Amino acid sequence: MTQPIGQPPLSRTSLAIAALSTIVEWYDFTLYLYLVTVLSRVFFAESDLSVLTTLAGFAVAYLMRPIGAVVFGHIGDRYGRRRTMLASMSIMTAAMLATAMLPTEAQIGAAAGAALLLIRCVMGFSVGGEYTGVVAYLLEGARAERRGLITSIAAAASEIGALLAAGVSALTVTLLSDADLIAWGWRIPFLIGAALAGTVLIARASMQESPDFERQQGAGSVPRSPLIHALRHHRKGIARGFAISALGSITYYVGITYVPVYLASVGKLSEAQALWLATLAAFTVILVTPLVGALGDRIGRKPVLVGLAIAGAFLPMALFTLLAGASHGGALAGAMVLAVVAGGVSAVGAVTTAEQFPGEGRLSGLAFGATTATAIFGGFAPYAAQLLLQHTGWPAVPGLMIALVAVGVLPVLLTMPETAPRLMKRQSP
């Protein structure tokens, strides 16, 4: 299916560009969520529904992720991984620059909010093809026995992007007066994102093509209709990818990126304090991710994911209750544990979902399974958590959402085959 164990198919430069470019991808995409409370005041008339409306924009943009994943997946499966990564980053660069240039609600009224949501949909479309393309490229380009570690570096790099987004947001909110923040300061983080995306786009022009795609070209096995090929031959892989990504998405988007909104909503921390807490949580994920990725190479993907699902079933309700009622130290402890669980699932989940498919139709299979789950359990989760919190007043409700998904996914994880190449080799007759 891919290269034999020990073969180094791609240069370190190409692998590094692919892995580290997720810094920009996740900075650009999560920035919106970290600035939700600010953007709600800039683009929507202030009311009790302004934060929910802004979160709804994040959720609607996520509906575009599966569409983008299918479109870019088709390009990647038919014409090469490198080409799809260049196309997705081009659109992302343009979307970030357009966001930074938008007029505000005070300038053009309700049209400002509509324009913001439209650009978010474009961003969601581009991100839909971005992460699956990078994961497939790293999986196919890394040594087989180190796939988990190398692919987890992309997840860790994405957390660097989230850390950067949280940090830039926190600095912007902290250093500027509220009047300057609303008037022009909110544009600064988006301008930084556009500059970073443009830099990555230039760097990607020097990347090699995936060796697995070159193998397909040489063998004449490139599918003419990749999505149909995946649906016909790899339905079980699509279902497993959906389950793994559902767990990864709910733990990440409720357990990490929603936390600043949650803390501000329950009234325990200011906007700036909540953003600094999110920055520390992102830093925790960066440290945990490569360790969990290497652990997946050593003991297998399956036991690691099962352990994390059990943790997701039992811990989050108590942790969100802690976040709501604790001191700053208690809130920090709760956020760190949530970050460890989410970071662990991201680390091993990416490589495991990609390993459910052979090279032929891999991006399209990921698009239909993993990216669809991300749209449902990632994009809509913060909105649903905030809505339930406002209607019930129960601080543990976001944790309950994570627990329910973890319990539902656990049977799939317990019955799936092991995909770590080192263990598969040992089990071969």
C-alpha positions in Angstrom: 0.0 0.0 0.0 2.8 2.4 0.9 6.6 2.3 1.2 8.2 -0.6 3.0 9.5 -0.1 6.6 12.7 1.8 6.7 12.5 3.5 3.3 12.8 7.3 3.5 10.7 8.5 0.5 10.6 12.2 1.0 13.2 14.8 1.8 13.1 16.3 5.3 12.6 19.7 3.8 9.3 18.6 2.1 8.1 16.9 5.2 8.9 19.9 7.3 7.1 22.4 5.0 4.0 20.1 5.0 4.0 19.5 8.8 4.8 23.1 9.9 2.4 24.7 7.4 -0.5 23.5 9.7 0.7 26.3 12.0 -0.8 28.8 9.5 -3.9 26.7 8.8 -4.9 26.4 12.4 -3.9 30.0 13.3 -6.2 31.3 10.5 -9.1 29.0 11.3 -9.2 29.1 15.2 -8.5 32.8 15.3 -12.2 33.5 14.6 -13.2 31.4 17.6 -10.7 33.0 20.0 -12.1 36.5 18.9 -15.8 35.5 19.1 -16.7 38.0 21.8 -14.8 40.8 20.0 -16.2 40.0 16.6 -19.7 39.8 18.0 -19.4 43.5 18.9 -17.7 44.5 15.7 -20.0 42.8 13.2 -23.3 42.3 14.9 -25.6 44.7 16.8 -25.0 44.2 20.5 -27.7 42.0 22.1 -28.0 38.8 24.1 -27.8 36.9 20.8 -24.7 38.5 19.3 -22.2 35.9 20.7 -24.5 33.0 19.6 -24.8 34.6 16.1 -21.0 34.8 15.8 -20.7 31.2 17.0 -23.3 30.2 14.4 -21.1 31.7 11.8 -18.3 29.4 12.9 -20.7 26.5 12.7 -22.0 27.4 9.3 -18.5 27.7 7.9 -17.9 24.2 9.1 -20.5 22.9 6.7 -18.2 24.0 3.9 -15.4 21.8 5.2 -16.7 18.5 3.9 -17.5 20.2 0.5 -14.0 21.6 0.4 -12.5 18.2 1.4 -14.4 16.4 -1.4 -13.3 19.0 -4.0 -9.7 19.2 -2.9 -9.7 15.4 -2.2 -10.7 14.8 -5.8 -7.9 17.1 -7.0 -5.4 15.4 -4.6 -6.4 11.8 -5.6 -6.5 12.6 -9.3 -3.7 15.1 -9.9 -1.4 14.9 -6.8 -1.2 15.9 -3.1 1.1 18.8 -3.8 -1.3 20.5 -6.2 -4.2 20.3 -3.8 -2.1 21.8 -1.0 -1.1 24.7 -3.2 -4.7 25.4 -4.2 -6.1 25.3 -0.6 -3.4 27.6 0.8 -4.0 30.1 -2.0 -7.7 30.4 -1.1 -6.8 30.6 2.6 -4.4 33.5 2.0 -7.1 35.5 0.1 -9.8 34.8 2.7 -7.6 36.0 5.6 -6.7 39.2 3.7 -10.3 39.8 2.8 -11.4 39.4 6.5 -8.8 42.0 7.6 -10.2 44.5 5.1 -13.9 44.1 5.9 -16.0 47.2 6.9 -17.8 46.9 10.3 -21.4 46.9 11.4 -21.0 50.5 12.4 -20.0 51.4 8.8 -22.4 49.4 6.6 -24.9 47.8 9.0 -26.0 44.2 8.8 -24.1 43.6 5.5 -20.9 43.5 7.5 -22.0 40.4 9.4 -23.2 38.8 6.2 -19.9 39.5 4.5 -18.0 38.0 7.5 -20.0 34.8 7.4 -19.5 34.5 3.6 -15.7 34.8 4.0 -15.8 32.2 6.8 -17.5 29.8 4.5 -14.7 30.3 2.0 -12.2 29.7 4.7 -14.0 26.6 5.8 -14.0 25.4 2.2 -10.2 25.8 1.9 -9.4 24.3 5.3 -11.6 21.3 4.4 -9.0 20.2 1.8 -6.0 21.5 3.8 -5.6 19.2 6.7 -6.5 15.9 5.0 -4.0 16.8 2.2 -1.3 17.4 4.8 -2.0 14.2 6.8 -2.0 12.0 3.7 1.2 13.6 2.4 3.0 13.0 5.7 1.7 9.5 6.1 2.8 8.6 2.6 6.2 10.4 2.9 7.3 9.3 6.4 9.1 6.1 7.3 6.4 3.5 7.9 7.6 2.8 11.5 7.5 6.5 12.4 4.2 7.5 10.7 2.5 8.2 14.0 5.3 10.5 15.2 5.7 12.4 11.9 1.9 12.8 11.4 1.5 13.9 15.0 4.0 16.7 14.4 1.5 18.2 12.0 -1.1 18.0 14.8 1.4 19.6 17.2 2.2 22.3 14.6 -1.5 23.0 14.3 -1.5 23.6 18.0 1.3 26.0 17.6 -1.0 27.8 15.2 -3.8 27.7 17.8 -1.3 28.9 20.5 -0.3 31.7 18.2 -3.9 32.6 17.5 -4.7 32.6 21.2 -1.6 34.5 22.1 -2.0 37.2 19.4 -5.7 37.5 20.4 -4.8 37.9 24.1 -2.1 40.5 23.3 -4.4 42.5 21.1 -7.2 42.5 23.6 -4.9 43.3 26.5 -2.8 46.0 24.9 -5.5 48.0 23.2 -8.3 50.0 24.7 -11.8 48.7 24.0 -12.4 51.7 21.7 -9.3 51.0 19.6 -9.9 47.3 19.6 -13.4 47.8 18.1 -12.3 50.6 15.7 -9.2 48.9 14.1 -7.3 46.6 16.5 -9.3 43.5 15.7 -7.8 43.6 12.1 -4.2 43.1 13.3 -4.5 39.3 14.0 -6.1 38.7 10.6 -3.4 40.7 8.8 -0.8 38.6 10.5 -2.6 35.5 9.4 -2.7 36.6 5.7 1.1 37.3 5.8 1.8 33.9 7.3 -0.4 32.1 4.8 1.3 33.9 1.9 4.7 32.8 3.2 3.7 29.1 3.4 2.2 29.3 -0.1 5.6 30.4 -1.5 7.4 27.6 0.5 5.0 24.9 -0.7 6.0 25.6 -4.3 9.3 23.7 -3.7 7.7 20.6 -2.2 8.1 17.1 -3.8 5.1 15.1 -4.9 3.9 12.2 -2.6 5.7 9.0 -3.4 2.5 7.0 -3.1 0.8 9.2 -5.7 3.8 8.7 -8.0 3.5 4.9 -7.4 -0.2 5.1 -8.4 0.8 7.0 -11.6 3.4 4.4 -12.4 1.0 1.5 -11.8 -1.9 3.2 -13.6 -4.0 2.8 -10.5 -5.1 6.4 -10.0 -8.9 6.2 -9.6 -10.9 8.2 -12.2 -13.7 8.9 -9.6 -11.9 8.8 -6.2 -15.0 9.4 -4.0 -17.0 6.6 -5.8 -13.9 4.4 -5.4 -13.7 5.1 -1.7 -17.5 4.6 -1.1 -17.4 1.3 -3.1 -14.3 -0.3 -1.6 -13.7 1.3 1.8 -17.0 1.9 3.6 -15.7 0.4 6.9 -12.7 2.7 6.8 -15.0 5.7 6.2 -17.2 4.7 9.2 -14.1 4.3 11.5 -12.7 7.6 10.3 -16.0 9.2 11.1 -16.0 7.8 14.6 -12.4 8.7 15.4 -12.8 12.2 14.1 -16.0 12.7 16.0 -14.1 12.0 19.2 -11.2 14.2 18.2 -13.5 17.1 17.1 -15.7 17.2 20.2 -12.7 17.0 22.6 -10.8 19.7 20.7 -13.5 22.2 19.9 -15.4 21.9 23.2 -12.5 20.9 25.4 -10.1 23.6 24.2 -11.3 26.3 21.8 -14.7 26.8 23.4 -13.2 27.2 26.9 -12.5 30.9 26.6 -16.1 31.6 25.6 -17.3 29.3 28.4 -15.3 31.0 31.1 -16.4 34.5 29.9 -20.0 33.3 29.9 -20.0 31.9 33.4 -18.5 35.1 34.6 -15.4 33.8 36.2 -12.7 35.3 34.0 -12.4 38.4 31.8 -11.9 38.1 28.1 -8.1 38.6 28.4 -7.8 36.1 31.3 -9.7 33.5 29.4 -7.6 33.9 26.3 -4.4 33.6 28.3 -5.7 30.4 29.8 -6.5 29.1 26.3 -2.9 30.0 25.4 -1.5 27.8 28.2 -3.9 25.0 27.2 -2.6 25.1 23.6 1.0 25.0 24.9 0.1 21.9 26.8 -1.2 20.2 23.7 2.0 21.0 21.8 4.0 19.2 24.4 1.7 16.2 24.6 1.0 15.6 20.9 4.4 14.2 19.7 4.7 12.0 22.8 1.3 10.4 22.2 2.1 10.0 18.4 5.3 8.2 19.3 3.4 6.0 21.8 1.0 5.1 19.1 3.9 3.9 17.0 5.3 1.8 19.9 2.2 0.2 21.4 -0.4 0.7 18.7 -3.1 3.1 17.7 -5.9 1.1 19.1 -4.9 0.9 22.9 -4.1 4.6 22.9 -7.4 5.7 21.4 -9.4 3.3 23.6 -7.7 4.8 26.7 -8.4 8.4 25.6 -12.0 7.5 24.8 -12.4 6.2 28.4 -10.9 9.4 29.7 -13.3 11.4 27.6 -16.2 9.4 29.0 -15.4 10.0 32.6 -13.4 13.3 33.1 -15.0 16.2 31.2 -18.2 16.7 33.2 -16.2 17.1 36.4 -13.6 19.3 34.7 -16.2 21.8 33.3 -17.8 21.9 36.8 -14.3 22.7 38.1 -13.8 25.4 35.5 -17.1 27.1 36.4 -16.5 27.2 40.2 -12.8 27.2 40.8 -10.2 29.8 41.5 -7.8 30.7 38.7 -5.5 27.8 39.7 -8.4 25.3 39.6 -9.6 26.6 36.2 -6.0 26.3 34.9 -5.8 22.7 36.1 -9.1 21.8 34.6 -8.2 23.3 31.2 -4.8 21.5 31.2 -6.4 18.1 31.7 -9.0 18.8 29.0 -6.1 19.8 26.7 -4.2 16.6 27.3 -7.2 14.5 26.3 -7.9 16.5 23.2 -4.3 16.7 22.2 -3.8 13.0 22.6 -6.8 12.2 20.4 -5.6 14.6 17.7 -2.1 13.1 17.8 -3.0 9.5 17.1 -6.4 10.1 15.5 -5.0 11.7 12.3 -2.7 8.9 11.4 -5.2 6.3 12.3 -8.0 7.7 10.1 -5.6 8.0 7.1 -4.4 4.4 7.7 -8.0 3.2 7.1 -7.4 3.6 3.3 -4.9 2.7 0.7 -3.3 5.4 -1.3 -5.9 5.2 -4.0 -8.8 7.4 -3.0 -7.3 8.2 0.4 -8.1 11.9 0.4 -11.7 11.3 -0.8 -12.2 8.6 1.9 -11.0 11.0 4.5 -13.2 13.8 3.1 -16.4 11.7 3.4 -15.6 10.2 6.8 -13.3 12.3 8.9 -14.1 15.7 7.6 -17.9 15.1 7.8 -17.5 14.2 11.4 -15.4 17.3 12.0 -18.2 19.5 10.5 -20.8 18.0 12.8 -18.9 17.5 16.0 -16.5 20.4 15.6 -18.2 23.2 13.9 -21.6 22.9 15.6 -20.3 21.8 19.0 -19.3 25.2 20.4 -22.7 26.7 19.3 -24.6 23.7 20.8 -22.6 23.9 24.0 -23.3 27.7 24.4 -26.9 27.2 23.6 -27.4 24.4 26.1 -25.4 26.3 28.8 -27.7 29.4 28.3 -30.9 27.3 28.4 -30.0 25.0 31.3 -27.6 27.0 33.4 -25.8 23.7 34.1 -22.0 24.2 34.0 -21.3 20.5 33.3 -23.3 20.4 30.1 -20.3 20.9 27.7 -18.6 18.0 29.5 -21.7 15.8 29.0 -21.5 16.4 25.2 -17.9 15.1 25.2 -18.8 12.1 27.4 -21.7 11.1 25.2 -19.6 11.1 22.0 -16.8 9.2 23.8 -19.2 6.5 24.9 -20.7 6.2 21.4 -17.3 5.9 19.7 -15.8 3.4 22.2 -17.4 0.2 20.6 -15.9 1.2 17.2 -12.5 1.6 18.7 -12.6 -1.7 20.5 -13.5 -3.6 17.3 -11.2 -1.9 14.8 -8.0 -3.6 13.6 -4.6 -2.3 14.6 -2.9 -0.2 11.8 0.5 0.6 13.3 3.0 -0.8 10.7 5.4 -2.1 13.3 2.7 -4.2 15.1 1.2 -5.3 11.8 4.6 -6.7 10.8 4.9 -8.6 14.0 1.5 -10.1 13.6 2.1 -11.2 10.0 2.6 -15.0 9.5 
